[in-house]
Amino acid sequence: MTSTEREQPILNMGVDRYALRACRKHAQQTVAVCGPEPWDFGPHIPEDGVRVVRADDPGHPESVLAALHRAGLKDTRFAGVHSGDDWTLMNAGVISRMLGCSGIDPDVALYFRDKALQKQKIREAGISTASAIVIEDIHDVSSLRETDFKRSVLKPISFGGTGYTSTVTDFEGLSAVSRSMRARNIPRRTFLLEEFVDGDEWVADGVVFEGELLFLALGKYGEPCLNALTEQRALWVRRFDPTQESWAYETAQPVVEASLSALGLSSGVFHMELFHNPATGQVTFGECAARRGGGLTQEEVLFKFNVDLAECGVLCALGRRPELDVKVRSEAAGHTHLLGRPGTLISHPSVSEVMELPYVEYARFEHPFGTSFPEAIEFIGQSLGLMVVKADSVDDLAARVDDLRQWVDERLVIAPPSMSFREHREWHERLWPEQAKLGGSVYEPSHT
């Protein structure tokens, strides 16, 4: 990195702590665009080297450019524009072209946002993937009345976290989902109806630079994401070891490389989902994002492989080749979500208490006390917390995940929803009998 490169600021779409850490390391100044939702969440922003500009819609060029103008930054020469999430990826490409600096190509970004176009590119490249039908408006599916389809997956054409995703087996089922979406006024109208693919759901996180796959970390979900969401179970994922499970890498890597090439991602980080049929060995492309994976993918990959995906993403956005020092730990590694229960969160174990468990490498709770949890989650990210777990073997890892979930649940205090005052008081008295007393013994005046 030359001194000139280091002196130029970087424009980062968002305030992710790992991305900001990398930006501060590789640029003299970071201008971070922050929308209302992450601002209200209370992001951890370094006091030096980062300037935050507020924009109502970081995914829209007008909103971001106006924010830069108001901040007196309209003539700033940025080294590059980086996005670490789906919602601002396209805008990062557009803004980088407008500012004349490094960043993802907008056409490439489009293939990582629109799942119909993505599937089309994959299919044209001869890669196995599900057939799909675009539903222009989920509020009206009457045009599909005569369509012959079997079990299919219905999903927004551009979303994340398996949100608003379901399975349907016939037109009646599709119509029922359509009516529900309309009644709830779901803020997504264009959907994709795609063929259901059987098999284990795999995940591939990695780094590509100038067309070369620099790093690949394969993993496997404990169960497919849609199954976990449908059955309201916490999702977990574990990593394949490249030495002990080299067969998985030999099987998946050609599909990963061919898919990235078909979608045009020459430089960047990626999060790809694949389906593996254990009976045939076939790997089918699911979908792919041009960002690092969600949950604790960052922490899990850093622990298992000594690779900082956030830093790699920033460097690629700047047009610089990441220099990796891959060190594979022998332990089995994975991470799990914790769902909690419906109701109001009163307390949970502290992070320090969780970290004292010998098999926990990292822990994070997502919500403060007083948060109300819904009766049902609608996307994978609605979790109480997330934790990286390690073990001596894959079987031990699955057991440790179960142990951890039970350990947290036994120490979790959530006030059940919709209690009457009497029920709430009785619940309170059962948990804290001494503190819940409404008064002392009956008062009787003394007489002299």
Summary of the structure (lengths in Angstrom):
residues: 448
radius of gyration: 24.4
end to end distance: 91.3
largest distance: 100.2
contacts: 1388
relative contact order: 0.10
helix: 33%
strand: 24%
